[in-house]
């Protein structure tokens, strides 16, 4: 009798262990946007369509990627719907907690290039795929992020389509690595990406660093797999609605954003579909989806309206570039780029000579003409390229230019009509002798208005460095008093003092 009793207990415990080990679904409604394999393949294949998969891989995997995501999402979440990117519109996201964009929907508006009577470009409105007021929580895989979100002001910009398979510099204490699904990060020391050493931020990097494998294949293996996307870290964290979560192996600086959030948008820069994700990253990606549900209804506060805005980090890079070490680094980078292209060409030609089948990309590489390595760019031409309009003022005197930047650092601003990406010294602010990055700038100008002194100058500065347009000193004072605990300065958002409107912001 005892034996029978223990057998029953054993079977019961075994059954419980099986059911408890099964994947429990997270209570979330998820919409996936990709290419449905039952629809015809897009006729035009290119980076925006394939996500940089080689054409052969794209054609081969066209029928697998969408189902792989659907199987994965249905394993982790209670409610899942898939829609072909060509059939997507933003109203579909209203009924879901999180939308995942794996491919790019149709345009909702074409780009507009404005020119003057001489045909010179004076304005530009980018093509848009989602509306300016899009407030649904969304995750963008790879290049979908900059393509879809940059036109409406997101910091998830097109820094580089060059992300491989491993993450580094990740914030291991971030919620997506903590739950609700258990994650055990396996870190292994791997060579530091060589490109990082060419940046000012990479001068003291170690030869190796701990890395986490996100996907089982990366584009650097040379098999035509989809390339991941990174966004610029420069100015990324200068507003309260952003989070840097991880960088990754790429050709850019060590802090390039591979996983990061701006408002209700999350960049998941890694390119893999679930069938190419590691088991660990499957859980992390699911956690990221769950994490983003709380940002439904949020919006971007600091809009990055230009591709490049000069921040202090960027200025540090300029100063480094104008040193002899920076110059030699640049020349070495150009040589490496040329040699890499020539090697790719020679390898493709050798493969063809052996009678092996070439991919479309390899055929293109093999057929391109060989280009001799160009002579090194002379110092004068290099400095002129780095200084832009300031070359007329400083010529090849790089030290004088560096001194100028240092002395005017607190007055540098961004004026897109000034050329050279808008780098300018705000002479109005300099007249007051107050940094544009200090709240004292606003209070000084308001006090001038209250005293009736330098009113034109004070009004000009206040309207330049805020999004407000009050006319009276009393209005400015009330606005400042009501918002002073919520004001923040953003360089990437256009060199402005903005109000933190993040819900639940503590005053």
C-alpha positions in Angstrom: 0.0 0.0 0.0 2.9 2.3 0.9 4.6 1.6 -2.4 1.4 2.4 -4.3 1.0 5.7 -2.3 4.6 6.8 -3.1 4.1 6.0 -6.8 1.1 8.2 -6.9 3.0 11.0 -5.1 5.9 10.6 -7.5 3.6 10.8 -10.6 1.9 13.8 -9.2 5.1 15.7 -8.5 6.5 14.8 -11.9 3.3 16.1 -13.6 3.5 19.3 -11.6 7.2 19.8 -12.6 6.3 19.3 -16.2 3.5 21.8 -16.2 5.4 24.4 -14.2 8.4 24.2 -16.6 6.2 24.9 -19.6 6.3 28.5 -20.9 3.6 30.6 -19.1 2.3 33.2 -21.5 2.5 36.9 -20.6 -0.8 38.7 -20.6 -0.1 41.1 -23.5 -1.6 42.0 -26.8 1.1 42.1 -29.5 1.0 43.2 -33.1 3.7 42.0 -35.5 4.4 43.9 -38.8 6.4 42.0 -41.4 6.2 40.4 -44.8 3.5 37.7 -44.9 4.8 34.8 -47.0 1.4 34.2 -48.6 1.7 37.6 -50.3 3.9 38.1 -53.3 7.5 39.0 -52.6 8.3 42.7 -53.2 9.5 43.3 -56.7 12.2 45.8 -55.8 14.8 44.4 -53.5 17.1 46.7 -51.6 18.2 47.6 -48.1 14.8 49.1 -47.2 13.0 46.0 -48.3 15.3 43.2 -47.3 16.7 44.7 -44.2 20.2 44.2 -45.8 19.8 40.5 -46.2 21.5 39.4 -49.4 18.9 39.0 -52.1 19.5 35.2 -52.1 19.0 35.0 -48.3 15.9 37.2 -48.5 14.3 35.1 -51.2 15.1 31.9 -49.3 14.0 33.1 -45.9 10.9 35.1 -47.1 8.6 32.2 -46.2 10.3 31.5 -42.8 10.8 34.9 -41.0 7.2 35.8 -40.5 6.1 32.4 -39.3 9.2 32.3 -37.0 8.0 35.5 -35.3 4.4 34.4 -35.1 5.4 31.0 -33.5 7.7 32.8 -31.1 5.2 35.5 -30.1 2.4 33.0 -29.6 4.7 31.0 -27.3 5.3 34.0 -25.0 2.1 36.1 -25.2 -1.6 35.6 -24.8 -2.8 37.6 -27.8 -0.9 37.9 -31.0 -1.7 39.2 -34.5 0.4 39.5 -37.6 -0.1 41.9 -40.5 1.8 42.3 -43.7 3.8 45.6 -43.6 2.1 46.7 -46.9 -1.3 46.4 -45.2 -0.4 48.2 -42.0 -1.9 51.5 -40.8 -1.5 53.1 -37.4 -5.2 52.4 -36.4 -4.3 48.7 -36.2 -2.0 49.5 -33.3 -4.8 51.0 -31.2 -6.0 47.6 -30.0 -2.6 46.2 -29.0 -0.2 46.9 -26.2 2.9 46.8 -28.3 3.6 46.8 -32.0 6.7 45.2 -33.5 8.0 46.6 -36.8 10.2 44.1 -38.5 9.7 45.6 -42.0 8.6 49.0 -43.2 5.0 49.9 -44.1 4.0 52.0 -47.1 4.6 55.7 -47.1 1.9 58.0 -45.7 3.6 61.1 -47.2 6.4 61.6 -49.7 9.5 63.6 -49.0 9.5 67.3 -49.9 12.6 69.2 -51.0 12.3 73.0 -51.0 14.5 75.0 -53.3 15.0 78.7 -53.9 14.9 80.5 -57.3 18.5 79.3 -58.0 17.6 75.7 -57.4 19.5 75.6 -54.1 18.0 73.5 -51.3 16.6 75.6 -48.6 14.3 73.1 -46.8 13.5 69.5 -46.5 10.6 67.4 -45.1 11.4 63.7 -45.0 9.2 60.9 -46.2 7.0 59.6 -43.4 5.7 56.1 -42.5 3.9 57.0 -39.3 2.1 60.1 -38.1 3.8 62.9 -36.1 1.5 62.1 -33.1 2.0 58.3 -33.2 1.9 57.4 -29.5 1.6 53.6 -29.6 4.3 51.6 -27.8 6.5 50.2 -30.6 9.7 48.1 -31.1 11.6 48.6 -34.3 14.0 45.9 -35.4 17.2 47.0 -37.1 16.9 49.7 -39.9 13.1 50.0 -39.4 13.9 52.3 -36.4 15.6 55.2 -38.2 13.6 54.8 -41.4 10.3 55.1 -39.6 11.0 57.2 -36.5 13.8 59.7 -37.4 11.4 61.7 -39.7 9.2 62.5 -36.7 12.1 63.5 -34.4 13.3 60.3 -32.8 16.9 60.0 -31.6 16.9 56.5 -33.1 18.8 57.8 -36.0 20.7 56.2 -38.9 24.1 56.2 -37.3 25.3 53.0 -39.0 23.8 49.8 -40.5 26.8 47.7 -39.2 25.6 45.9 -36.1 26.7 42.2 -35.8 25.7 39.5 -33.4 27.1 40.4 -29.9 26.2 43.1 -27.4 28.5 44.8 -25.0 28.4 47.7 -22.5 24.9 46.5 -21.6 23.1 47.8 -18.6 22.7 44.4 -16.9 20.4 45.9 -14.2 17.9 47.1 -16.7 14.4 45.6 -16.4 14.6 43.7 -19.7 17.4 41.6 -18.2 15.5 41.0 -15.0 12.0 39.8 -15.9 9.2 38.9 -16.0 11.0 36.0 -17.7 14.2 34.7 -16.0 17.4 35.7 -17.8 20.9 34.4 -17.1 23.4 36.4 -19.2 26.4 34.4 -20.4 29.2 36.9 -20.9 32.4 36.0 -22.8 35.5 38.1 -23.4 35.8 38.9 -27.1 38.0 41.3 -29.1 37.0 45.0 -28.8 35.6 46.1 -32.2 38.5 47.7 -34.1 36.5 50.6 -35.3 36.0 51.9 -31.7 39.7 52.7 -31.4 39.4 55.4 -34.1 37.2 57.6 -31.9 38.1 59.9 -29.1 36.1 57.7 -26.7 38.1 54.7 -27.7 41.6 55.8 -26.7 41.8 53.8 -23.5 39.7 50.8 -24.4 41.1 47.3 -23.5 41.9 44.8 -26.2 39.0 42.6 -25.1 35.7 43.1 -23.4 32.8 41.1 -22.0 30.1 40.4 -24.6 26.8 38.7 -24.7 25.7 36.7 -27.8 22.3 37.9 -29.1 22.0 35.9 -32.3 23.5 32.7 -33.7 24.6 34.3 -37.0 25.8 37.7 -37.8 26.5 39.5 -41.1 30.3 39.5 -40.4 30.3 35.7 -41.1 29.9 36.7 -44.8 26.8 34.5 -45.5 24.6 37.3 -46.4 22.6 37.6 -43.1 20.7 40.7 -42.2 22.7 43.6 -40.8 21.8 45.2 -37.5 21.4 48.9 -36.9 23.0 51.3 -34.3 22.0 54.8 -33.4 24.3 57.6 -32.2 24.9 57.9 -28.5 25.9 61.5 -29.0 23.2 63.5 -27.2 21.0 60.4 -26.7 20.6 60.7 -23.0 20.1 64.5 -22.7 16.4 64.2 -22.3 14.3 62.4 -19.7 12.4 60.1 -22.0 15.5 58.1 -23.2 17.3 55.0 -22.0 20.6 53.5 -23.2 20.3 49.7 -22.7 23.1 48.2 -24.7 25.7 48.8 -27.4 27.0 46.1 -29.7 29.8 45.0 -32.1 29.8 47.5 -35.0 32.2 49.8 -36.8 31.3 52.9 -34.8 32.3 54.2 -31.4 32.0 52.1 -28.3 28.8 53.7 -27.1 26.7 53.4 -30.3 23.2 52.5 -29.3 22.1 48.9 -30.2 19.2 48.7 -27.8 17.7 51.9 -26.6 14.5 53.7 -25.9 13.2 57.2 -26.9 9.8 57.9 -25.7 7.4 55.2 -26.9 9.9 53.8 -29.3 12.4 51.1 -28.7 15.3 50.3 -31.0 16.2 46.6 -31.0 19.1 47.0 -33.4 19.9 43.3 -33.6 18.6 41.8 -36.8 17.8 38.2 -36.0 14.4 36.5 -36.3 13.6 34.2 -33.4 15.0 31.2 -35.2 18.4 32.9 -35.1 18.1 34.3 -31.6 20.0 32.6 -28.8 17.8 31.1 -26.0 18.9 33.9 -23.7 18.0 36.6 -26.1 14.6 35.1 -26.8 13.7 35.8 -23.2 15.3 39.2 -23.2 13.4 40.2 -26.3 10.1 39.0 -24.7 10.9 41.0 -21.6 11.6 44.1 -23.8 8.1 43.7 -25.4 6.5 43.4 -22.0 8.6 46.4 -20.7 7.4 48.6 -23.5 3.7 48.2 -22.7 3.9 51.0 -20.1 4.9 53.5 -22.7 1.7 53.3 -24.7 0.3 56.8 -24.9 3.7 58.4 -24.4 5.4 60.7 -26.9 8.8 62.1 -27.7 9.7 65.3 -25.8 13.0 66.3 -27.3 12.7 66.0 -31.0 16.0 65.6 -33.0 15.1 67.3 -36.2 18.6 67.2 -37.8 20.8 64.2 -38.5 23.9 65.8 -36.9 23.7 68.4 -34.1 27.0 69.5 -32.4 27.0 68.3 -28.8 29.9 68.4 -26.4 30.7 64.8 -27.2 30.8 65.7 -30.9 33.0 68.7 -30.2 35.4 66.4 -28.3 35.6 64.3 -31.4 36.3 67.4 -33.5 39.1 68.4 -31.2 40.6 64.9 -31.3 40.4 64.8 -35.0 42.4 68.0 -35.3 45.4 66.5 -33.5 48.2 64.6 -35.3 47.0 61.4 -33.7 43.5 62.0 -35.0 44.8 62.8 -38.5 46.8 59.6 -38.6 43.8 57.6 -37.3 41.7 59.0 -40.1 44.3 58.1 -42.8 44.6 54.6 -41.4 40.8 54.2 -41.5 40.7 55.2 -45.1 43.5 52.8 -46.0 41.7 50.0 -44.2 38.5 50.7 -46.0 40.2 50.6 -49.4 42.1 47.4 -48.6 38.9 45.7 -47.3 37.0 46.6 -50.6 39.9 45.4 -52.7 40.0 42.1 -50.8 36.3 41.6 -51.2 36.7 42.2 -54.9 39.6 39.8 -55.3 37.9 37.1 -53.3 34.8 37.3 -55.4 36.9 37.2 -58.7 38.8 34.2 -57.3 35.6 32.4 -56.4 34.3 33.0 -60.0 37.5 31.7 -61.5 37.1 28.5 -59.5 33.7 28.0 -61.1 31.8 28.6 -57.9 28.4 30.2 -57.9 28.4 33.8 -56.8 25.6 35.6 -55.1 24.1 38.7 -56.7 26.2 40.9 -54.3 29.4 39.0 -55.1 28.7 39.4 -58.8 28.4 43.1 -58.3 31.6 43.3 -56.2 33.5 41.2 -58.8 32.4 43.4 -61.6 33.3 46.7 -60.0 36.5 48.2 -61.3 39.7 48.1 -59.2 40.6 51.4 -57.8 44.1 52.2 -56.8 44.6 53.5 -53.3 44.4 57.3 -53.3 47.2 59.3 -51.9 46.8 60.4 -48.3 44.7 63.5 -47.9 47.0 66.5 -47.3 46.8 68.0 -43.8 45.4 71.3 -45.2 42.5 69.5 -47.0 41.8 67.4 -44.0 41.6 70.4 -41.6 39.4 72.3 -44.1 37.0 69.3 -44.1 37.0 69.2 -40.3 36.6 72.9 -39.8 34.0 73.7 -42.4 33.2 77.4 -42.5 35.7 78.1 -39.7 38.6 77.3 -42.0 38.2 80.8 -43.4 38.8 82.1 -39.9 41.6 79.8 -38.7 43.1 78.2 -41.8 45.3 75.3 -40.9 45.9 76.6 -37.3 44.1 73.7 -35.7 45.3 74.7 -32.2 43.7 78.1 -32.6 40.4 76.5 -33.6 40.5 74.1 -30.6 41.2 77.1 -28.3 38.2 78.9 -29.8 36.0 75.9 -29.2 37.2 75.7 -25.6 36.7 79.4 -24.9 33.2 79.4 -26.4 32.0 76.0 -25.2 29.3 77.5 -23.0 27.9 79.7 -25.8 27.9 77.1 -28.7 24.5 76.4 -30.1 22.9 74.9 -33.2 21.6 77.1 -36.0 20.6 75.0 -39.0 20.8 77.9 -41.4 24.5 78.6 -40.6 26.0 75.7 -42.6 28.5 73.1 -41.4 25.7 71.2 -39.6 24.7 74.4 -37.7 27.7 74.8 -35.4 27.7 78.4 -34.2 28.7 80.6 -31.2 25.6 82.4 -30.0 26.9 86.0 -29.6 23.7 87.1 -27.9 24.3 84.6 -25.1 28.0 85.5 -25.0 27.0 89.1 -24.4 25.3 88.1 -21.2 28.3 85.9 -20.1 25.9 83.1 -19.0 26.1 79.5 -20.3 23.1 78.5 -22.4 23.2 75.2 -20.5 22.4 76.8 -17.2 19.0 77.8 -15.9 20.6 81.1 -15.0 20.3 82.0 -18.7 16.5 82.0 -18.4 16.3 83.8 -15.1 18.8 86.4 -16.2 16.6 87.2 -19.3 13.4 87.2 -17.3 15.0 89.6 -14.8 16.1 91.9 -17.7 12.5 92.0 -18.9 11.2 92.8 -15.5 13.7 95.7 -15.2 12.9 96.9 -18.7 16.6 96.5 -19.7 17.9 94.9 -23.0 14.3 93.7 -23.6 14.9 92.9 -27.3 17.9 90.8 -26.5 16.2 89.0 -23.6 13.1 88.2 -25.6 15.2 86.9 -28.5 17.2 84.5 -26.3 14.1 83.3 -24.4 12.3 82.5 -27.6 15.4 80.8 -29.1 16.0 78.6 -26.1 12.5 77.5 -25.3 9.4 76.5 -27.3 7.4 79.4 -25.7 6.6 82.8 -27.3 5.3 84.9 -24.4 5.4 88.7 -24.8 5.4 90.0 -21.2 7.8 89.6 -18.3 4.9 88.4 -16.1 4.0 85.6 -18.5 7.7 84.4 -18.6 8.0 84.6 -14.9 4.8 82.5 -14.3 5.9 79.9 -16.9 9.3 79.6 -15.3 8.0 79.4 -11.7 5.5 76.7 -12.7 8.0 74.6 -14.6 11.5 75.3 -13.1 11.7 71.8 -11.4 10.8 70.2 -14.7 13.0 72.1 -17.1 15.9 70.3 -18.8 18.4 71.3 -21.5 18.8 69.3 -24.6 21.5 69.7 -27.3 20.2 66.9 -29.6 16.7 68.4 -29.3 17.9 71.7 -30.9 19.7 73.4 -28.0 16.6 74.2 -26.0 15.2 74.3 -22.5 12.2 72.0 -22.6 9.6 70.9 -20.0 9.7 67.3 -18.8 6.2 66.0 -19.6 7.0 62.3 -18.7 3.9 61.0 -16.8 4.4 60.7 -13.1 7.4 63.1 -13.2 8.1 64.1 -9.6 8.4 67.8 -9.1 
